[in-house]
Amino acid sequence: MTKIFLFMWMCSAIPGNGCIKMSTPQSEFSEMYDCTLYGYTYSSVVIKSLSRKTVNEKEIFTKFTCQSQEIV
C-alpha cells in the first residue's frame, strides 16, 4: 500500500535566513492530487494568518512537497 506524505516549510528569502519545517493538521493522503491541493490551500492559510507587514519585512513564503512511500 502506498501513502502520500506532505512535508511543508516556512521560509524567508532574506539571505542568512532559511526554512523551518512545520507541522500541518493533515500530513497523510491516499492520492497525490489531494496532497498537492491541500499543500496549496494550507500555504494560503498560513500566509493569511501572518500580518502583511511581517510577510513583507521577512519575505516569508512556504514550500512543500508530496512524497509517496510504500507502507508495509
Secondary structure as a PSIPRED ss2 file (coil, helix, strand):
# PSIPRED VFORMAT (PSIPRED V4.0)

   1 M C   1.000  0.000  0.000
   2 T E   0.000  0.000  1.000
   3 K E   0.000  0.000  1.000
   4 I E   0.000  0.000  1.000
   5 F E   0.000  0.000  1.000
   6 L E   0.000  0.000  1.000
   7 F E   0.000  0.000  1.000
   8 M E   0.000  0.000  1.000
   9 W E   0.000  0.000  1.000
  10 M E   0.000  0.000  1.000
  11 C E   0.000  0.000  1.000
  12 S E   0.000  0.000  1.000
  13 A C   1.000  0.000  0.000
  14 I C   1.000  0.000  0.000
  15 P C   1.000  0.000  0.000
  16 G C   1.000  0.000  0.000
  17 N C   1.000  0.000  0.000
  18 G C   1.000  0.000  0.000
  19 C E   0.000  0.000  1.000
  20 I E   0.000  0.000  1.000
  21 K E   0.000  0.000  1.000
  22 M E   0.000  0.000  1.000
  23 S C   1.000  0.000  0.000
  24 T C   1.000  0.000  0.000
  25 P C   1.000  0.000  0.000
  26 Q C   1.000  0.000  0.000
  27 S C   1.000  0.000  0.000
  28 E E   0.000  0.000  1.000
  29 F E   0.000  0.000  1.000
  30 S C   1.000  0.000  0.000
  31 E C   1.000  0.000  0.000
  32 M H   0.000  1.000  0.000
  33 Y H   0.000  1.000  0.000
  34 D H   0.000  1.000  0.000
  35 C H   0.000  1.000  0.000
  36 T H   0.000  1.000  0.000
  37 L H   0.000  1.000  0.000
  38 Y H   0.000  1.000  0.000
  39 G H   0.000  1.000  0.000
  40 Y H   0.000  1.000  0.000
  41 T H   0.000  1.000  0.000
  42 Y H   0.000  1.000  0.000
  43 S H   0.000  1.000  0.000
  44 S H   0.000  1.000  0.000
  45 V H   0.000  1.000  0.000
  46 V H   0.000  1.000  0.000
  47 I H   0.000  1.000  0.000
  48 K H   0.000  1.000  0.000
  49 S H   0.000  1.000  0.000
  50 L C   1.000  0.000  0.000
  51 S C   1.000  0.000  0.000
  52 R H   0.000  1.000  0.000
  53 K H   0.000  1.000  0.000
  54 T H   0.000  1.000  0.000
  55 V H   0.000  1.000  0.000
  56 N H   0.000  1.000  0.000
  57 E H   0.000  1.000  0.000
  58 K H   0.000  1.000  0.000
  59 E C   1.000  0.000  0.000
  60 I E   0.000  0.000  1.000
  61 F E   0.000  0.000  1.000
  62 T E   0.000  0.000  1.000
  63 K E   0.000  0.000  1.000
  64 F E   0.000  0.000  1.000
  65 T E   0.000  0.000  1.000
  66 C E   0.000  0.000  1.000
  67 Q E   0.000  0.000  1.000
  68 S E   0.000  0.000  1.000
  69 Q E   0.000  0.000  1.000
  70 E E   0.000  0.000  1.000
  71 I C   1.000  0.000  0.000
  72 V C   1.000  0.000  0.000
